[in-house]
Amino acid sequence: MPLELWLECICDQTQFGEDLVVVGNHPVLGNWSVEKGVVLRTDVSTFPLWTLEKPLVLEEDEYMPLWLEYKYIIRGIETHWEDFGRRSLPIFSSTSPVTATAFLPQWTEVGKPMNRLLPFCRTIPFTTRLHPHYKTRGRRLKPGLMLRVDSYGSWTAMTEASWNAPKRFSPGVAGMSAALRRSSFLFVSGSTVNHESIKYHAERVFARPKRARLLLCLRQLRRSDFGMLLAPELWLRIGDFIGGLRLRQVDSSASSG
C-alpha cells in the first residue's frame, strides 16, 4: 500500500537563485543525493513558505523504510544542509573497578547525524494473543496520507498529521476525501491551527486535484459519442452522486457544437 506525502517548510535563509530541496532515505527523495532531491517551490506571495508541487507517492516495496528520514538543503552555488547534531550513544567502560557505578554509561555524540523522522511508513506484521492456546496474526495499519509542515533548521515539526489508509486506497484514484474524515495522528505546535483547518488544508492538497481530474474525464466522456448514447437521466444521477458535474453546460456546449 503506497504512502502519499505532502511537505511544507518555512525557510527565509535562501538567496536569489537558490532552491530549497528535500532529500531522504528513499529513492523518491533521492537516497540522500543532492542532485536527485525534490525541489520545493515558492513565489513572492507565499515566501518564506515552500511547498511541494504535488504530493509524493512512495510505493511500499523493498525500498520503503520503517522510519522515513529526510532533511532540507539549500542548493545553489554552495550546498547548505540542516544540522541537528548527532545522536548521543552510551559508552560503557570495562576498565573501571567493579563498583555500583562502574557500569553507568557515559554519553558521547559519536552516533549518526540526526534527521527528521516520519514513523511507521511500512506495514509490518504483528501477532495478537487472544487466548492462551492460540494466536492471531494481522497487519498493523499504517498511514496512507501524511502531511507535515516544518521550519528550516528546527527538528520539531510545526504541524504533523496522518490518516490511516482504507483497504482500497490508491493515490491516483478520486474519492479519497473519505480517508480525511478523522486523522489518526495530529500534532500542532501552538494553538493557531485546529483540526478543521488541517482537514481543509489536506483536502485541498490530496483530494481536490483528484476530484478535478475525475470531473474533467466525465465531461470529456459526456461529449463523446459513447456519452451521447447514455440516457440523460443516468448522467443526472451521476452528477447528483459526484457533485460538481455541470451537465447543463455540457449539454448546451455539445448542442451548440
N, C-alpha and C positions, 0 to 999 in steps of 0.2 A: 504494500500500500504506500503510495508516494506521499511526500510531505510538501506542502505549499507554504513558502516562507516569504514574508514581507519585512524589509528592514528600512528604518529611517535613522538618520543621525544628525544631531545638531553640531555643526563644525564651522567656526568662524576664523580658522587659522590658515586657510588656503589663500594663496596669492593668485593673481591673474595668470591664466594658462595652466593652473594645476587642477588635478582631479582628485576626488575622494573615491577610493577603491576599497572594496571589501574582499578579503581573501580568507581561506579557511581550509579545514582538513577534509574536503570533499571535491571531486572533480568539477562540480558546478561552480565552486568557489576557487577554482584554480589550483587546489592542492598546495597552497601557500606560495604559489608563483605570482610575483608582482605583475608580470606581463599578462597572465591569464585571469587576473581578478576581475570582478564585476564592478563596472563604473557606475556610481550613483549620479544623479542629475539634480540640478538646482537652477534657479533663474533669479532675476532681480526682485521679483515679487515674493519669492519664498526663502531666499537666502537669510540666515545660515542653515536652513533645513535642507538636507539632502535626502533623496528617496530613490528607490529602485524604479526603473522604468516599468517593470511588470513583476509580479511575484515569481520567485524562483521555484522550480519544481525539482525536487530531489527524489529520485526513484529509490525505492527500498531494494537495494541489491547488495552485492558483496562490498561495495564501496561506502555504504551508509554506516557511519559510526553510531555507537550508542549515545555518545555525547558529541554534539556538533560544536567545534571550536572555530572561532573566527576573530579577526581584528580588522580595523580600518587603517588604511595607509593614505598618506597624501603623496601623490605621484606627480612629479614634474621633472625638472632638470635633476633634482635630487629626490630621494625617497625617504619619507619620514614615517616610521612605524609608531603605533601606540605602545607605550611602555608601562606595564602594570607590575614590573618587578618579576621575581621568581618565586616559585612555591618553596616554602620552608620545609626541609626534611630533617627528621631527627637523626642524630649520630650517637651511637652508644659506645662507650669506652670500655675496652676489655683489659685495660692496664691498671684500672683503679683498684684499690683494696676492696675486699668483699665487705661492704658495709650496707646499711639500709639505703644509702643514697648512691651506691655505686652504679646502679643501672638506670638512674634518671637520665632522660635524653637531653642532649644539648642541641638546640635548634640552629640550623645554618641554612643560608639561602644558596644551595647548590643544585636545586631541582630545575625542572624545565620552566621556560617562561610562562607567565600567567596569560591566559587567553580568555576571551569571552566564551561563555558556555551556554548551550541550549540542551537540556537533558532529555533522555528517553525519546530520541528521534527514530529509533528502530524498535519494531515489535519484538518482544522477547517472550519465549515460553515460560510458564510458571506452573507450579503444582500446588493445588489446594487440598488440604486434608479435611475431608468432610466426615470421615468416620475412621476409627482406629484401624479398621480392617481393609480399607481401600482408599485410593487417592484419585482425584480427578484432575486431568491435565487441561490447560487452557492457554490463552494468549493474552498478554497484558495489552490493554487498549492504549494506543499511542496517539498523539495529536496528529490531525490531518492538516490543520491550519495553524500557523504560528505568526504572530505579529510582535515586533519589538522595536521600540524607539530608544536609541542610545544617545549619549553625549560624548563627543570625541575626547579621549583621554580619561574618561571616568568608567571604571569597570562595572559599576552597578547600573542596571538599566533604568531609564526613566519610566518606561511603561513596557510591560510584557503580558501577552495574553495568548492563550491557545485554546483550540476547540478540538474535541475528540472527533475522529472521522467516522461516519457511518460505514456500514459494510460495503456499500456500493459507491463509495466516494471515489471521484476521479477529478483531478484539477481541470480537465478540459471540458467537463460537462456542466451545462447550466442547471440551475435549480438547487445549487448547493447552499443557498442562503439559509436553508433549514438547519444546517450544521452550526449556524451562528446564533441560535436561539439562546443558548446559555453557555458561557465559556467554562471550560474545565479548570482553567487556571487564570488568575488575573492578579497582576501586581502593578501598583501605581505608586511612584514616589511623590508624595504630596497629595493634596486633596483637590487639585484643579481639574482632574479628569475623573468622570464617573463611568459606571458600567455601560450606560446607554450611549454615551459618546464614543466609547471604544467599539461598541457593536455597530454604530453608524459608520465609523471610520473603516471597520473591517468589511462591512457590506459594500462600501464604495471601492475598496481595494480588490476584494475577492469575488463578490457576487455580481456587481453591476456590469463589468466587462463581458462576462459570460452571458448574461441576460441580453445585453445589446447584440452580441453575435447571434444568439438564438432568434431574436426578433428580426434581424436582418435576413437570416436564412428563410424564415417563414414568409416574409414579404416577397422575397425573390421566388419562393415556391408558389405563392399565391398568384403571381404574374405569369407563371409558366403555363404551358399547355396542360400539364397534368393538374395543376391547381385549379384551372378553369373547369375541369371535369368534376371536381368535388362540389357537393351541394353547398349553397351559401349558408344553410343552417349549420352545417358542420364547421365551417370557418367561424361562424358566430360563437359556437361552443368552444372552439379552440381559443378564440380571443378572450372570452369570459374566463376561461381556465387560467390562461397565462397572464392576461392583463397587459396593456400597453400596445397591443396589436391593433392598429387603426385600420380596420377593414374598409371603412367608408372611403378613406383617402386612397387605398389601394384600388378599390373598385372604380373610383372616378378617374384615376390616372390610367387604369387599364382600358376603360371605355373611351377615354379621350385619345388614347394612342391608337 
